[in-house]
Amino acid sequence: MTNKALKIPYEIISAAKQGDENALRYILRMFSPYIKKIAARPHYDVFGNYTQTTDEDMEAYIQYRLVMGILNNFEILSQNK
């Protein structure tokens, strides 16, 4: 298992906290693969074949919670890198 940590620049995080739409979109794009993975649901077609599909309502809810968390709960303590 590899540890692929998301590295979002301080400037982007700070701009997102201030409500910058482009910065929020950037963060959502960075988290998109993870969000899609946790919003995946099992699906069986009429022939019984198993696939996974993204629950779009769950995906939208997770994105909403991420944005609200950044805007309302995220606290920037320092600019140390």
N, CA, C and O atoms as CSV, one atom per row, in Angstrom:
chain,resi,resn,atom,element,x,y,z
A,1,MET,N,N,0.846,-1.180,0.000
A,1,MET,CA,C,0.000,0.000,0.000
A,1,MET,C,C,0.884,1.233,0.000
A,1,MET,O,O,1.783,1.368,0.830
A,2,THR,N,N,0.620,2.127,-0.934
A,2,THR,CA,C,1.407,3.341,-1.005
A,2,THR,C,C,0.696,4.472,-0.277
A,2,THR,O,O,-0.532,4.511,-0.196
A,3,ASN,N,N,1.483,5.372,0.239
A,3,ASN,CA,C,0.931,6.519,0.951
A,3,ASN,C,C,0.978,7.723,0.025
A,3,ASN,O,O,1.990,8.421,-0.037
A,4,LYS,N,N,-0.111,7.972,-0.696
A,4,LYS,CA,C,-0.193,9.113,-1.597
A,4,LYS,C,C,-0.953,10.232,-0.892
A,4,LYS,O,O,-2.176,10.334,-1.000
A,5,ALA,N,N,-0.224,11.053,-0.182
A,5,ALA,CA,C,-0.854,12.159,0.537
A,5,ALA,C,C,-1.183,13.285,-0.438
A,5,ALA,O,O,-0.394,13.614,-1.323
A,6,LEU,N,N,-2.349,13.858,-0.257
A,6,LEU,CA,C,-2.723,15.015,-1.060
A,6,LEU,C,C,-1.939,16.217,-0.556
A,6,LEU,O,O,-1.897,16.494,0.643
A,7,LYS,N,N,-1.321,16.921,-1.491
A,7,LYS,CA,C,-0.573,18.115,-1.116
A,7,LYS,C,C,-1.214,19.312,-1.801
A,7,LYS,O,O,-1.029,19.558,-2.993
A,8,ILE,N,N,-1.965,20.037,-1.007
A,8,ILE,CA,C,-2.645,21.224,-1.513
A,8,ILE,C,C,-1.892,22.434,-0.978
A,8,ILE,O,O,-1.702,22.553,0.233
A,9,PRO,N,N,-1.457,23.339,-1.862
A,9,PRO,CA,C,-0.690,24.503,-1.420
A,9,PRO,C,C,-1.463,25.357,-0.404
A,9,PRO,O,O,-2.690,25.451,-0.441
A,10,TYR,N,N,-0.710,25.961,0.485
A,10,TYR,CA,C,-1.280,26.819,1.527
A,10,TYR,C,C,-2.153,27.914,0.921
A,10,TYR,O,O,-3.229,28.216,1.437
A,11,GLU,N,N,-1.685,28.505,-0.177
A,11,GLU,CA,C,-2.412,29.608,-0.808
A,11,GLU,C,C,-3.804,29.161,-1.264
A,11,GLU,O,O,-4.769,29.917,-1.161
A,12,ILE,N,N,-3.900,27.923,-1.770
A,12,ILE,CA,C,-5.192,27.390,-2.223
A,12,ILE,C,C,-6.118,27.186,-1.027
A,12,ILE,O,O,-7.296,27.539,-1.077
A,13,ILE,N,N,-5.585,26.622,0.035
A,13,ILE,CA,C,-6.388,26.381,1.242
A,13,ILE,C,C,-6.877,27.697,1.825
A,13,ILE,O,O,-8.041,27.821,2.206
A,14,SER,N,N,-5.994,28.668,1.892
A,14,SER,CA,C,-6.361,29.970,2.432
A,14,SER,C,C,-7.435,30.640,1.568
A,14,SER,O,O,-8.390,31.213,2.091
A,15,ALA,N,N,-7.273,30.566,0.254
A,15,ALA,CA,C,-8.268,31.162,-0.649
A,15,ALA,C,C,-9.605,30.443,-0.523
A,15,ALA,O,O,-10.656,31.084,-0.549
A,16,ALA,N,N,-9.578,29.122,-0.386
A,16,ALA,CA,C,-10.817,28.352,-0.229
A,16,ALA,C,C,-11.524,28.755,1.059
A,16,ALA,O,O,-12.747,28.892,1.082
A,17,LYS,N,N,-10.774,28.941,2.108
A,17,LYS,CA,C,-11.353,29.353,3.386
A,17,LYS,C,C,-12.040,30.703,3.264
A,17,LYS,O,O,-13.020,30.973,3.959
A,18,GLN,N,N,-11.521,31.556,2.374
A,18,GLN,CA,C,-12.123,32.878,2.153
A,18,GLN,C,C,-13.295,32.820,1.183
A,18,GLN,O,O,-13.936,33.840,0.928
A,19,GLY,N,N,-13.587,31.629,0.632
A,19,GLY,CA,C,-14.737,31.476,-0.245
A,19,GLY,C,C,-14.429,31.555,-1.730
A,19,GLY,O,O,-15.353,31.647,-2.537
A,20,ASP,N,N,-13.151,31.521,-2.118
A,20,ASP,CA,C,-12.774,31.574,-3.530
A,20,ASP,C,C,-13.283,30.307,-4.243
A,20,ASP,O,O,-12.886,29.193,-3.900
A,21,GLU,N,N,-14.162,30.492,-5.233
A,21,GLU,CA,C,-14.780,29.358,-5.922
A,21,GLU,C,C,-13.770,28.502,-6.667
A,21,GLU,O,O,-13.881,27.276,-6.670
A,22,ASN,N,N,-12.785,29.132,-7.299
A,22,ASN,CA,C,-11.773,28.363,-8.032
A,22,ASN,C,C,-10.944,27.497,-7.087
A,22,ASN,O,O,-10.602,26.363,-7.422
A,23,ALA,N,N,-10.626,28.021,-5.926
A,23,ALA,CA,C,-9.863,27.244,-4.947
A,23,ALA,C,C,-10.702,26.069,-4.427
A,23,ALA,O,O,-10.185,24.965,-4.249
A,24,LEU,N,N,-11.974,26.307,-4.189
A,24,LEU,CA,C,-12.852,25.221,-3.742
A,24,LEU,C,C,-12.981,24.146,-4.817
A,24,LEU,O,O,-12.977,22.955,-4.506
A,25,ARG,N,N,-13.094,24.559,-6.083
A,25,ARG,CA,C,-13.158,23.590,-7.182
A,25,ARG,C,C,-11.873,22.766,-7.264
A,25,ARG,O,O,-11.915,21.559,-7.500
A,26,TYR,N,N,-10.733,23.428,-7.066
A,26,TYR,CA,C,-9.442,22.739,-7.086
A,26,TYR,C,C,-9.401,21.649,-6.009
A,26,TYR,O,O,-8.986,20.520,-6.270
A,27,ILE,N,N,-9.831,22.001,-4.814
A,27,ILE,CA,C,-9.832,21.032,-3.717
A,27,ILE,C,C,-10.796,19.885,-4.006
A,27,ILE,O,O,-10.472,18.726,-3.748
A,28,LEU,N,N,-11.970,20.194,-4.534
A,28,LEU,CA,C,-12.923,19.141,-4.890
A,28,LEU,C,C,-12.344,18.213,-5.957
A,28,LEU,O,O,-12.556,17.001,-5.908
A,29,ARG,N,N,-11.609,18.781,-6.928
A,29,ARG,CA,C,-10.963,17.949,-7.946
A,29,ARG,C,C,-9.908,17.045,-7.330
A,29,ARG,O,O,-9.776,15.884,-7.716
A,30,MET,N,N,-9.158,17.576,-6.371
A,30,MET,CA,C,-8.119,16.775,-5.713
A,30,MET,C,C,-8.730,15.603,-4.937
A,30,MET,O,O,-8.162,14.511,-4.910
A,31,PHE,N,N,-9.879,15.831,-4.313
A,31,PHE,CA,C,-10.524,14.797,-3.510
A,31,PHE,C,C,-11.489,13.921,-4.307
A,31,PHE,O,O,-12.030,12.952,-3.774
A,32,SER,N,N,-11.708,14.254,-5.581
A,32,SER,CA,C,-12.695,13.551,-6.392
A,32,SER,C,C,-12.514,12.025,-6.433
A,32,SER,O,O,-13.500,11.309,-6.259
A,33,PRO,N,N,-11.302,11.495,-6.656
A,33,PRO,CA,C,-11.167,10.026,-6.683
A,33,PRO,C,C,-11.571,9.378,-5.351
A,33,PRO,O,O,-12.221,8.333,-5.338
A,34,TYR,N,N,-11.187,9.996,-4.246
A,34,TYR,CA,C,-11.540,9.455,-2.933
A,34,TYR,C,C,-13.048,9.520,-2.707
A,34,TYR,O,O,-13.647,8.565,-2.213
A,35,ILE,N,N,-13.655,10.638,-3.064
A,35,ILE,CA,C,-15.100,10.801,-2.884
A,35,ILE,C,C,-15.851,9.772,-3.717
A,35,ILE,O,O,-16.797,9.153,-3.230
A,36,LYS,N,N,-15.439,9.584,-4.968
A,36,LYS,CA,C,-16.091,8.592,-5.830
A,36,LYS,C,C,-15.952,7.185,-5.251
A,36,LYS,O,O,-16.872,6.373,-5.352
A,37,LYS,N,N,-14.810,6.905,-4.652
A,37,LYS,CA,C,-14.585,5.574,-4.074
A,37,LYS,C,C,-15.506,5.323,-2.883
A,37,LYS,O,O,-16.077,4.239,-2.762
A,38,ILE,N,N,-15.654,6.299,-2.015
A,38,ILE,CA,C,-16.496,6.060,-0.842
A,38,ILE,C,C,-17.985,6.217,-1.147
A,38,ILE,O,O,-18.832,5.797,-0.357
A,39,ALA,N,N,-18.308,6.830,-2.311
A,39,ALA,CA,C,-19.712,6.946,-2.717
A,39,ALA,C,C,-20.133,5.793,-3.634
A,39,ALA,O,O,-21.262,5.773,-4.124
A,40,ALA,N,N,-19.235,4.840,-3.865
A,40,ALA,CA,C,-19.554,3.704,-4.738
A,40,ALA,C,C,-20.497,2.743,-4.022
A,40,ALA,O,O,-20.361,2.482,-2.826
A,41,ARG,N,N,-21.445,2.233,-4.777
A,41,ARG,CA,C,-22.422,1.280,-4.247
A,41,ARG,C,C,-22.480,0.061,-5.146
A,41,ARG,O,O,-22.318,0.186,-6.360
A,42,PRO,N,N,-22.707,-1.117,-4.577
A,42,PRO,CA,C,-22.818,-2.315,-5.413
A,42,PRO,C,C,-24.087,-2.265,-6.269
A,42,PRO,O,O,-25.119,-1.737,-5.854
A,43,HIS,N,N,-23.980,-2.814,-7.438
A,43,HIS,CA,C,-25.120,-2.833,-8.344
A,43,HIS,C,C,-25.124,-4.168,-9.087
A,43,HIS,O,O,-24.089,-4.619,-9.579
A,44,TYR,N,N,-26.281,-4.785,-9.163
A,44,TYR,CA,C,-26.446,-6.022,-9.915
A,44,TYR,C,C,-27.428,-5.752,-11.047
A,44,TYR,O,O,-28.529,-5.251,-10.819
A,45,ASP,N,N,-27.022,-6.089,-12.273
A,45,ASP,CA,C,-27.934,-5.885,-13.395
A,45,ASP,C,C,-28.952,-7.023,-13.459
A,45,ASP,O,O,-28.953,-7.904,-12.599
A,46,VAL,N,N,-29.814,-7.007,-14.471
A,46,VAL,CA,C,-30.890,-7.995,-14.575
A,46,VAL,C,C,-30.360,-9.418,-14.772
A,46,VAL,O,O,-31.084,-10.385,-14.539
A,47,PHE,N,N,-29.096,-9.550,-15.202
A,47,PHE,CA,C,-28.495,-10.870,-15.396
A,47,PHE,C,C,-27.704,-11.333,-14.178
A,47,PHE,O,O,-27.127,-12.420,-14.184
A,48,GLY,N,N,-27.676,-10.508,-13.135
A,48,GLY,CA,C,-26.972,-10.860,-11.914
A,48,GLY,C,C,-25.502,-10.474,-11.913
A,48,GLY,O,O,-24.770,-10.853,-10.999
A,49,ASN,N,N,-25.055,-9.727,-12.919
A,49,ASN,CA,C,-23.660,-9.290,-12.982
A,49,ASN,C,C,-23.427,-8.158,-11.993
A,49,ASN,O,O,-24.216,-7.218,-11.896
A,50,TYR,N,N,-22.326,-8.271,-11.265
A,50,TYR,CA,C,-21.987,-7.289,-10.232
A,50,TYR,C,C,-21.132,-6.172,-10.820
A,50,TYR,O,O,-20.167,-6.431,-11.538
A,51,THR,N,N,-21.487,-4.956,-10.517
A,51,THR,CA,C,-20.665,-3.788,-10.828
A,51,THR,C,C,-20.784,-2.806,-9.673
A,51,THR,O,O,-21.632,-2.956,-8.794
A,52,GLN,N,N,-19.935,-1.817,-9.692
A,52,GLN,CA,C,-20.060,-0.742,-8.711
A,52,GLN,C,C,-20.413,0.533,-9.460
A,52,GLN,O,O,-19.825,0.839,-10.497
A,53,THR,N,N,-21.363,1.261,-8.937
A,53,THR,CA,C,-21.745,2.540,-9.516
A,53,THR,C,C,-21.635,3.616,-8.449
A,53,THR,O,O,-21.730,3.344,-7.252
A,54,THR,N,N,-21.436,4.830,-8.906
A,54,THR,CA,C,-21.341,5.947,-7.969
A,54,THR,C,C,-22.738,6.440,-7.628
A,54,THR,O,O,-23.533,6.764,-8.510
A,55,ASP,N,N,-23.017,6.491,-6.344
A,55,ASP,CA,C,-24.274,7.064,-5.865
A,55,ASP,C,C,-24.117,8.579,-5.954
A,55,ASP,O,O,-23.440,9.188,-5.126
A,56,GLU,N,N,-24.740,9.180,-6.952
A,56,GLU,CA,C,-24.548,10.602,-7.204
A,56,GLU,C,C,-25.066,11.483,-6.077
A,56,GLU,O,O,-24.505,12.547,-5.816
A,57,ASP,N,N,-26.122,11.053,-5.410
A,57,ASP,CA,C,-26.618,11.818,-4.260
A,57,ASP,C,C,-25.603,11.806,-3.127
A,57,ASP,O,O,-25.361,12.830,-2.488
A,58,MET,N,N,-25.008,10.635,-2.880
A,58,MET,CA,C,-23.996,10.524,-1.827
A,58,MET,C,C,-22.759,11.342,-2.203
A,58,MET,O,O,-22.176,12.010,-1.349
A,59,GLU,N,N,-22.359,11.292,-3.468
A,59,GLU,CA,C,-21.210,12.062,-3.929
A,59,GLU,C,C,-21.446,13.560,-3.718
A,59,GLU,O,O,-20.561,14.265,-3.233
A,60,ALA,N,N,-22.628,14.042,-4.077
A,60,ALA,CA,C,-22.958,15.462,-3.902
A,60,ALA,C,C,-22.981,15.835,-2.420
A,60,ALA,O,O,-22.537,16.918,-2.038
A,61,TYR,N,N,-23.501,14.934,-1.591
A,61,TYR,CA,C,-23.554,15.201,-0.147
A,61,TYR,C,C,-22.147,15.297,0.446
A,61,TYR,O,O,-21.876,16.178,1.262
A,62,ILE,N,N,-21.262,14.399,0.041
A,62,ILE,CA,C,-19.894,14.421,0.557
A,62,ILE,C,C,-19.182,15.691,0.103
A,62,ILE,O,O,-18.463,16.315,0.884
A,63,GLN,N,N,-19.382,16.075,-1.161
A,63,GLN,CA,C,-18.782,17.310,-1.654
A,63,GLN,C,C,-19.304,18.518,-0.868
A,63,GLN,O,O,-18.536,19.406,-0.497
A,64,TYR,N,N,-20.606,18.540,-0.620
A,64,TYR,CA,C,-21.213,19.621,0.160
A,64,TYR,C,C,-20.599,19.694,1.556
A,64,TYR,O,O,-20.239,20.771,2.031
A,65,ARG,N,N,-20.483,18.534,2.207
A,65,ARG,CA,C,-19.918,18.513,3.569
A,65,ARG,C,C,-18.456,18.962,3.578
A,65,ARG,O,O,-18.020,19.626,4.518
A,66,LEU,N,N,-17.702,18.607,2.546
A,66,LEU,CA,C,-16.308,19.041,2.453
A,66,LEU,C,C,-16.236,20.559,2.326
A,66,LEU,O,O,-15.462,21.204,3.032
A,67,VAL,N,N,-17.032,21.129,1.437
A,67,VAL,CA,C,-17.030,22.585,1.245
A,67,VAL,C,C,-17.478,23.296,2.517
A,67,VAL,O,O,-16.850,24.272,2.927
A,68,MET,N,N,-18.547,22.827,3.144
A,68,MET,CA,C,-19.014,23.454,4.385
A,68,MET,C,C,-17.976,23.314,5.500
A,68,MET,O,O,-17.807,24.222,6.315
A,69,GLY,N,N,-17.293,22.191,5.531
A,69,GLY,CA,C,-16.239,22.006,6.525
A,69,GLY,C,C,-15.103,22.998,6.329
A,69,GLY,O,O,-14.573,23.543,7.297
A,70,ILE,N,N,-14.734,23.228,5.087
A,70,ILE,CA,C,-13.667,24.193,4.796
A,70,ILE,C,C,-14.120,25.604,5.173
A,70,ILE,O,O,-13.387,26.338,5.836
A,71,LEU,N,N,-15.318,25.979,4.753
A,71,LEU,CA,C,-15.789,27.345,4.980
A,71,LEU,C,C,-16.102,27.648,6.442
A,71,LEU,O,O,-15.834,28.752,6.918
A,72,ASN,N,N,-16.667,26.674,7.158
A,72,ASN,CA,C,-17.149,26.950,8.514
A,72,ASN,C,C,-16.261,26.433,9.635
A,72,ASN,O,O,-16.208,27.042,10.703
A,73,ASN,N,N,-15.563,25.325,9.418
A,73,ASN,CA,C,-14.858,24.688,10.531
A,73,ASN,C,C,-13.348,24.694,10.408
A,73,ASN,O,O,-12.648,24.435,11.387
A,74,PHE,N,N,-12.834,24.983,9.226
A,74,PHE,CA,C,-11.398,24.898,9.015
A,74,PHE,C,C,-10.723,26.117,9.613
A,74,PHE,O,O,-11.150,27.250,9.388
A,75,GLU,N,N,-9.678,25.881,10.368
A,75,GLU,CA,C,-8.957,26.981,11.006
A,75,GLU,C,C,-7.500,26.951,10.568
A,75,GLU,O,O,-6.818,25.938,10.723
A,76,ILE,N,N,-7.028,28.063,10.024
A,76,ILE,CA,C,-5.638,28.176,9.592
A,76,ILE,C,C,-4.837,28.753,10.737
A,76,ILE,O,O,-5.067,29.886,11.161
A,77,LEU,N,N,-3.890,27.965,11.237
A,77,LEU,CA,C,-3.123,28.390,12.405
A,77,LEU,C,C,-1.873,29.172,12.048
A,77,LEU,O,O,-1.580,30.189,12.677
A,78,SER,N,N,-1.128,28.712,11.046
A,78,SER,CA,C,0.091,29.402,10.666
A,78,SER,C,C,0.408,29.140,9.212
A,78,SER,O,O,-0.225,28.311,8.558
A,79,GLN,N,N,1.405,29.865,8.715
A,79,GLN,CA,C,1.779,29.740,7.323
A,79,GLN,C,C,3.020,28.872,7.176
A,79,GLN,O,O,3.626,28.854,6.105
A,80,ASN,N,N,3.415,28.154,8.215
A,80,ASN,CA,C,4.594,27.288,8.148
A,80,ASN,C,C,4.372,26.179,7.149
A,80,ASN,O,O,3.296,25.583,7.106
A,81,LYS,N,N,5.378,25.896,6.346
A,81,LYS,CA,C,5.246,24.858,5.314
A,81,LYS,C,C,5.984,23.609,5.693
A,81,LYS,O,O,5.978,22.636,4.939
